[in-house]
Amino acid sequence: KGGAKETVIDGETGVHFGEQTTESLVEAIKRFEKLSFEQEKILENAKYFSKERFKEEITEKIKVELLR
């Protein structure tokens, strides 16, 4: 679960599967094969997890804390 639940938007940037079973994985693959994904949505979602965004947000939080 963990990272995949945070990074994959079901049906938009990938496919989740409910259980750690062969049957669940097969169903997810079948569903995946019927979908088409928009590259722009995938790229936008990936940018959310970029080093640059992390650096910007952590720097801003530190500045806010220092000004308190």
LUMPAMAR-353072 format. One line per field, with one value per residue: residue number from 1; residue in one letter; x, y, z of N, C-alpha, C, O in turn. Coordinates in nm, 2 decimals, padded with zeros to 4 digits. Layout:
<pts>
i	[NUM; ...]
aa	[A; ...]
n_east	[X; ...]
n_north	[Y; ...]
n_up	[Z; ...]
ca_east	[X; ...]
ca_north	[Y; ...]
ca_up	[Z; ...]
c_east	[X; ...]
c_north	[Y; ...]
c_up	[Z; ...]
o_east	[X; ...]
o_north	[Y; ...]
o_up	[Z; ...]
</pts>
This chain:
<pts>
i	[1; 2; 3; 4; 5; 6; 7; 8; 9; 10; 11; 12; 13; 14; 15; 16; 17; 18; 19; 20; 21; 22; 23; 24; 25; 26; 27; 28; 29; 30; 31; 32; 33; 34; 35; 36; 37; 38; 39; 40; 41; 42; 43; 44; 45; 46; 47; 48; 49; 50; 51; 52; 53; 54; 55; 56; 57; 58; 59; 60; 61; 62; 63; 64; 65; 66; 67; 68]
aa	[K; G; G; A; K; E; T; V; I; D; G; E; T; G; V; H; F; G; E; Q; T; T; E; S; L; V; E; A; I; K; R; F; E; K; L; S; F; E; Q; E; K; I; L; E; N; A; K; Y; F; S; K; E; R; F; K; E; E; I; T; E; K; I; K; V; E; L; L; R]
n_east	[00.09; 00.11; 00.33; 00.23; -00.04; -00.03; 00.10; -00.01; -00.29; -00.58; -00.69; -00.62; -00.34; -00.25; -00.32; -00.49; -00.48; -00.69; -00.63; -00.35; -00.33; -00.32; -00.55; -00.66; -00.46; -00.46; -00.71; -00.67; -00.48; -00.62; -00.81; -00.64; -00.54; -00.76; -00.78; -00.68; -00.41; -00.34; -00.07; 00.01; -00.13; -00.01; 00.25; 00.21; 00.12; 00.35; 00.53; 00.45; 00.58; 00.84; 01.19; 01.24; 01.00; 00.97; 01.20; 01.14; 00.90; 00.99; 01.19; 01.03; 00.86; 01.06; 01.14; 00.91; 00.89; 01.12; 01.06; 00.88]
n_north	[-00.12; 00.18; 00.39; 00.35; 00.40; 00.67; 00.78; 00.69; 00.76; 00.62; 00.49; 00.72; 00.78; 00.53; 00.20; 00.07; -00.23; -00.43; -00.65; -00.85; -01.07; -01.32; -01.32; -01.07; -00.90; -00.99; -00.90; -00.62; -00.58; -00.64; -00.44; -00.22; -00.25; -00.17; 00.10; 00.44; 00.66; 01.00; 01.17; 01.42; 01.44; 01.24; 01.34; 01.58; 01.48; 01.34; 01.55; 01.66; 01.50; 01.57; 01.65; 01.92; 02.05; 01.95; 02.06; 02.34; 02.36; 02.27; 02.46; 02.69; 02.63; 02.62; 02.89; 03.01; 02.91; 03.01; 03.28; 03.30]
n_up	[00.00; 00.11; -00.05; -00.31; -00.29; -00.24; -00.46; -00.70; -00.89; -00.91; -01.21; -01.34; -01.33; -01.31; -01.19; -00.92; -00.71; -00.51; -00.33; -00.23; -00.42; -00.68; -00.84; -00.80; -00.90; -01.17; -01.25; -01.22; -01.42; -01.65; -01.64; -01.66; -01.92; -02.07; -02.03; -02.11; -02.07; -01.98; -02.07; -01.97; -01.73; -01.58; -01.57; -01.43; -01.18; -01.10; -01.07; -00.83; -00.64; -00.66; -00.61; -00.62; -00.55; -00.29; -00.17; -00.19; -00.04; 00.22; 00.28; 00.29; 00.51; 00.71; 00.71; 00.79; 01.05; 01.17; 01.17; 01.37]
ca_east	[00.00; 00.20; 00.36; 00.15; -00.17; -00.01; 00.15; -00.09; -00.43; -00.65; -00.76; -00.57; -00.20; -00.22; -00.43; -00.47; -00.55; -00.73; -00.57; -00.23; -00.36; -00.31; -00.68; -00.68; -00.36; -00.50; -00.82; -00.61; -00.41; -00.73; -00.86; -00.53; -00.53; -00.87; -00.76; -00.57; -00.37; -00.30; 00.07; 00.01; -00.18; 00.09; 00.37; 00.17; 00.12; 00.49; 00.60; 00.41; 00.67; 00.97; 01.28; 01.23; 00.88; 01.01; 01.30; 01.07; 00.81; 01.06; 01.25; 00.92; 00.83; 01.17; 01.14; 00.79; 00.92; 01.22; 01.00; 00.79]
ca_north	[00.00; 00.29; 00.48; 00.34; 00.47; 00.82; 00.83; 00.65; 00.80; 00.50; 00.52; 00.84; 00.76; 00.39; 00.12; 00.00; -00.35; -00.44; -00.75; -00.91; -01.20; -01.33; -01.28; -00.92; -00.85; -01.01; -00.80; -00.49; -00.58; -00.64; -00.30; -00.13; -00.27; -00.10; 00.24; 00.52; 00.76; 01.12; 01.19; 01.55; 01.42; 01.16; 01.43; 01.67; 01.41; 01.31; 01.67; 01.68; 01.43; 01.61; 01.70; 02.06; 02.08; 01.92; 02.17; 02.46; 02.35; 02.26; 02.59; 02.78; 02.59; 02.66; 03.03; 03.04; 02.87; 03.10; 03.41; 03.30]
ca_up	[00.00; 00.13; -00.15; -00.43; -00.26; -00.24; -00.58; -00.81; -00.89; -00.97; -01.33; -01.41; -01.35; -01.30; -01.14; -00.79; -00.69; -00.38; -00.25; -00.27; -00.47; -00.82; -00.91; -00.79; -00.99; -01.30; -01.28; -01.24; -01.55; -01.75; -01.63; -01.71; -02.07; -02.13; -02.01; -02.18; -01.98; -02.04; -02.03; -01.89; -01.59; -01.52; -01.54; -01.32; -01.06; -01.07; -01.02; -00.69; -00.56; -00.71; -00.51; -00.62; -00.47; -00.15; -00.12; -00.18; 00.08; 00.35; 00.30; 00.33; 00.65; 00.80; 00.72; 00.88; 01.19; 01.21; 01.19; 01.49]
c_east	[00.09; 00.21; 00.27; 00.01; -00.15; 00.03; 00.07; -00.24; -00.50; -00.73; -00.71; -00.42; -00.15; -00.34; -00.40; -00.53; -00.57; -00.66; -00.44; -00.25; -00.34; -00.43; -00.69; -00.58; -00.41; -00.62; -00.77; -00.55; -00.51; -00.79; -00.76; -00.53; -00.65; -00.87; -00.66; -00.54; -00.32; -00.16; 00.08; -00.03; -00.07; 00.21; 00.33; 00.18; 00.26; 00.56; 00.56; 00.51; 00.81; 01.06; 01.27; 01.12; 00.91; 01.10; 01.23; 00.98; 00.88; 01.13; 01.14; 00.88; 00.93; 01.16; 01.02; 00.83; 01.03; 01.17; 00.91; 00.85]
c_north	[00.12; 00.39; 00.47; 00.41; 00.62; 00.86; 00.79; 00.69; 00.70; 00.55; 00.64; 00.83; 00.62; 00.32; 00.06; -00.14; -00.38; -00.53; -00.80; -01.05; -01.20; -01.28; -01.13; -00.85; -00.87; -00.92; -00.66; -00.47; -00.57; -00.50; -00.20; -00.13; -00.20; 00.05; 00.31; 00.63; 00.88; 01.15; 01.32; 01.52; 01.34; 01.25; 01.52; 01.60; 01.37; 01.43; 01.70; 01.61; 01.46; 01.66; 01.86; 02.11; 02.06; 02.03; 02.30; 02.46; 02.34; 02.39; 02.69; 02.75; 02.63; 02.81; 03.07; 03.02; 02.97; 03.24; 03.41; 03.36]
c_up	[00.00; 00.01; -00.27; -00.41; -00.27; -00.38; -00.70; -00.79; -00.97; -01.09; -01.41; -01.43; -01.33; -01.25; -01.01; -00.79; -00.55; -00.28; -00.31; -00.32; -00.62; -00.89; -00.91; -00.89; -01.14; -01.34; -01.30; -01.37; -01.66; -01.75; -01.69; -01.86; -02.14; -02.12; -02.10; -02.08; -02.05; -01.98; -01.94; -01.75; -01.51; -01.48; -01.43; -01.19; -01.01; -01.01; -00.88; -00.60; -00.60; -00.59; -00.50; -00.53; -00.32; -00.09; -00.10; -00.06; 00.21; 00.38; 00.35; 00.47; 00.75; 00.82; 00.81; 01.03; 01.25; 01.24; 01.31; 01.61]
o_east	[00.14; 00.12; 00.24; -00.04; -00.25; -00.01; 00.08; -00.30; -00.48; -00.82; -00.74; -00.37; -00.03; -00.45; -00.29; -00.62; -00.48; -00.64; -00.42; -00.20; -00.35; -00.42; -00.74; -00.62; -00.39; -00.62; -00.82; -00.56; -00.49; -00.81; -00.80; -00.51; -00.64; -00.94; -00.57; -00.63; -00.26; -00.14; 00.16; 00.03; -00.05; 00.27; 00.42; 00.22; 00.29; 00.64; 00.64; 00.53; 00.90; 01.01; 01.28; 01.13; 00.88; 01.08; 01.25; 00.98; 00.84; 01.14; 01.17; 00.86; 00.90; 01.18; 01.04; 00.80; 01.02; 01.22; 00.86; 00.79]
o_north	[00.16; 00.46; 00.58; 00.47; 00.69; 00.97; 00.86; 00.66; 00.69; 00.63; 00.66; 00.86; 00.59; 00.37; 00.00; -00.16; -00.35; -00.50; -00.79; -01.15; -01.10; -01.21; -01.08; -00.76; -00.78; -00.87; -00.59; -00.37; -00.49; -00.44; -00.11; -00.03; -00.16; 00.12; 00.24; 00.68; 00.87; 01.16; 01.32; 01.58; 01.36; 01.24; 01.55; 01.66; 01.38; 01.42; 01.76; 01.65; 01.38; 01.71; 01.91; 02.20; 02.15; 02.08; 02.37; 02.56; 02.41; 02.43; 02.76; 02.84; 02.68; 02.86; 03.16; 03.10; 03.01; 03.31; 03.52; 03.36]
o_up	[-00.11; -00.02; -00.33; -00.50; -00.30; -00.42; -00.81; -00.69; -01.09; -01.09; -01.52; -01.54; -01.33; -01.25; -00.99; -00.87; -00.47; -00.17; -00.43; -00.26; -00.69; -00.99; -01.01; -00.96; -01.22; -01.45; -01.39; -01.44; -01.75; -01.86; -01.77; -01.93; -02.26; -02.18; -02.15; -02.01; -02.15; -01.86; -01.84; -01.65; -01.39; -01.37; -01.34; -01.09; -00.89; -00.92; -00.80; -00.48; -00.56; -00.49; -00.40; -00.45; -00.24; 00.02; 00.00; 00.02; 00.31; 00.49; 00.44; 00.55; 00.86; 00.93; 00.89; 01.11; 01.37; 01.33; 01.35; 01.72]
</pts>
